């Protein structure tokens, strides 16, 4: 297949590129300067035009890994978040409509669209009620996918990714935990520790994308991407710090960050029905991430 990966230099995009390049013909698109990669197109970060890249080749699949991916930044810069997560999705799909109408489109959405769920595990039918600009904009991007599927018959699928982590990610909880111990072995953390998340290693995110490409119908599908395992934050902090050969004390200050949900726990019946199986479990995944961090330091 011919696959276009937009946002190919980012966390998920780079892993997609590495994985699918051994199986398919890959074209890359991002804002980063790259003079060496084959089939690479650089676009303007704030005035992206996807018309040229969509006319390079008849693509079978377009995976949109681009966009902003920070709840705190979306609170500070909502206009930037809207541009990258909503406007650019519309531009990409409109370019597909004009020049590559048989291309199927995978939109990387987020569990942030659910906000604080009324019940867990969270199925795709659960009401959406985002509590951050990031979550609102991800929901708007899903609606744009619905628009182009229903009106223009473009094959679309939105993946609501829960708490992805792994090698290459220099932000979010585990990177922050590592950064905090640089200044000493007493660490203060937001929340109570009883908040929960449903973690998924980056290699399993790519695994999920692969089964979606193979088996999804692309009829404006909405699919949770997680492992259907609720983990308390205090438990995962202890597990991550167990990799360090020193005694690290941590405590929770009881104050939650604005925009952060309390509990996340996914129903992945749809994803499992397509053939997804978890390959990297949390203890091994965190150990791999710890080793990567040590190499980066």
N, C-alpha and C positions, 0 to 999 in steps of 0.2 A: 504493500500500500504506500501511497504518498501522504505523508503526515506533515502538517505545518504546526509548529510549536511556537506560540506567541508568548513572550516572556521567558525565553529559553535560557536566560542567564540567571534567573532567580532560583530560589530554593527548590520548589517543586519542578520548575521548568528545566533546570539543569539535570535533575535526576531523570526526568522524562526523556530528555535528549540522549543521555548516556544509555538508557535502557532500550529505547525504541530504535536507535541507530544501528543496532546489531540485527534487527529484525525487519526493518522497513526503510524506505527512502525518506530522509528527514530534511525539512527546510526549517530554518530558525529565523526568528524575528524578535528584536529587543531594542532597547534604547542605548545599549552599551556599544562602544567602539570595538570592532573585532575585524582585524585585517587578515586573519588566518583561516577561520572556519569556512568550509565550503557551504554554499547554499544559505548564506546568511544575509539578512536585510536589516539595516539599522533604521529606526523610525524616530521621529521627534517625540520627546517625552510628553510635551504639553500641547502639541498640535499634530497628533498622529493621523496619518493617512494610510489606510490599509489597501487602497485600490491597486497600487503597483504590485504589492506582494501577492495579492489574490489573483493576479493575472500572470504570475510566473509559471504556474503549473495547474493542472487539474488535480486538486487535492481530494483525497478520500475522507480525511479527518482533519479538523482544526482543533487543537487543544489550547484553550485560552488560560495560560498560567500567569498572565500579566495582572497588573493592578496593585493598589495599595493593600497592605495586609497588617494593619495595626489599629486596634481599637483606640488606644490613647491618642495616636496621631489623628485619627478621624474626628476626635473631639476637639482637637486644637485646630485642625485644618480641614473642615468638612467640605469646602469647595474642591480642594485637591482630591479628596477621597471620592467625591462625586464624579469628577472628571475621569479618574483612572478606573473606577469600578462600574460606572454607569455609562457615561458618554462613549468611552472606548469600546464597550461591549456592543453598543448600538452601531458604531462605525464598522466594527468587524463583521457583524451580521449583515449590515447593508452592503458591504463589499462582497460578501458571499452571495447575497441575493443578485447582485449585478453581474458578477463575473464567474462565480463558481457554485452555482445553485445546487449541485449534487453533493457538495461537501457537507459532511456531518459535523456538528459543532458541539464540543464539550466545554461547558462553562464551569469553572471551579468556583462554587459558591461556598457557603460556610454555615456551620451550626449556629452562628450568631443571629441568623434570621429567626430562631426560636425564642431568643431572649431568655427569660426565666420560665421554663416550662411548667405547665400546670400539673403534669404527671410524667413519670418516667417508667419504663424506657420511652424515648421519644420516637414515634413513627413519623413518616413523611406526611401523614394526614393531620398531625398535631397542628393547632392554630399557630401562626407565626406572629410574634410580637416583639420585634427587635428593640433593644434598649441602648443602642449606640448608632451614630451615623453610619459606621461601617456595616452594621447589621441591616439597617434600612436600605442602604445602597446595594448590598448584596441581594436583597429581596427585589429591588427594582430591576436589577440585572436579570434575575429569573423571569420577571414579567416581560422583559424585552425578548428573552428566548421564547416565551410563550407566544408573543406577538408574531415573531417571524415564523414560528412553526405553524400556527393556526391560519395566518393570513397569506404567507408566502410559501408554505410547505417546505421550509428548511428544517432538516433533521436536527433536533437539539436535545441536549441532556444536561441537567444541572446537578452537580455533585456537592452535597452539603457535607463538607469535610469537618470533622470534629477536631480534636487536639492533636494535630500532626507535629511530629518532632523527628530529629535525627541529624545525621552528619550534614554539615553545611548551613545549619540554621543558627544565626548569630543574633537571636532575640528570643523573647518569650521565656517561659518559666525556667528551663534547665540552663540556658545560657545565663540568665539573670542570677540563678543560684551559684553558678561558677564565678561570675563577676563579683558577687558579694563576699566570697571567701578570700578574695585578693586583699581585702582590707582588714582581715582578722577572722577569728573562728567563732565569733558571736554574731548571729545573723537574725535580723528582724524582717518579718514577712507580713504582707497584707493578709487580711482575712482572719478566720478562726482556725483554719486547718481542716474544718469539716466540709468545706466546699469539695465538689467532686468533678472529675472530668473523665472522658472516654478517650484514651490515648491511642494513637496509631502511628507506627513507625513509617518513615518516608518510603521505604521499600514496599510496604504493604499499601500505601497510597497509590504507588505506581502499579502494583499488582491489581488494585481495584480498577484503575483506569484501563488497564489491559483487558480485564474481563468485560468492562462496559463497551469497549470498542468491538469486542468479538460478539457480544450477545445482546446488547441493548437494542431496542427497537427505534430509539431516537424519535419518539413521539411526544416531545416536551416532557421527557421523564425527569422525575425528581428522585434522587437516590442518596440516602445517608451513607457516609464513608467513615467507618469507625470499627470497633471490635466488640461492641455490646458488652463492655466491662466497665463498671463504675468504680473508680479509684479515688479515695480521699486524698486531698492535697497533702495532708500531713504524712500520709503513708508513702506517697511518691517522693516527697522531699527526703524522708529518711532513707528510702531505697537509693536515691541518687547519691546522697552524701556517703552512703556505705562504700562507694567506690574510692573515696579519699582515704589515704592512710594517715588519718589524724582525727581527733575528736572535735567535731563541729557541733556547736550548740545553736539551736534555732528556736525562735519563739514567734508566735503570731500576735500582731498588735490589735486584732479585732476590727480593723477598719478595712472595708472593701473598696477597691478602686471603682470609680464611676464607669459604667459600661460593662463590668464583668458580671456574668451570670453566677448563680449560686451552684446549681447542680446540672450536670450534663451526663446523660446515659442514653445511648442510641439503640433503637430497634433496627437491626440490619437485615431483616427478613428479605427485603428486595435484593440487596447486594449479594447475600448468601445464595439466593435463588439463581443468580447469574453464574455462580460457581466460585465466588470469593472464599478463600480460606486464609486465616492469619498464619504468617510464616515467622514473624519476629515478635516474640513476647516481651513484655515490658522490661524484665530484669536484664535480658540479653541486649535489648535495644538501648537501654540506658548505659550499659557497660560499653557498648560500641561508641555511643555518643561521647562518653567520658574519655575514651582513648583518643577519639578525634580531636577533642578539645585540647588534650595534652600535646598533641602534634601541632596544633595551631598556636599554642601559647609561646 
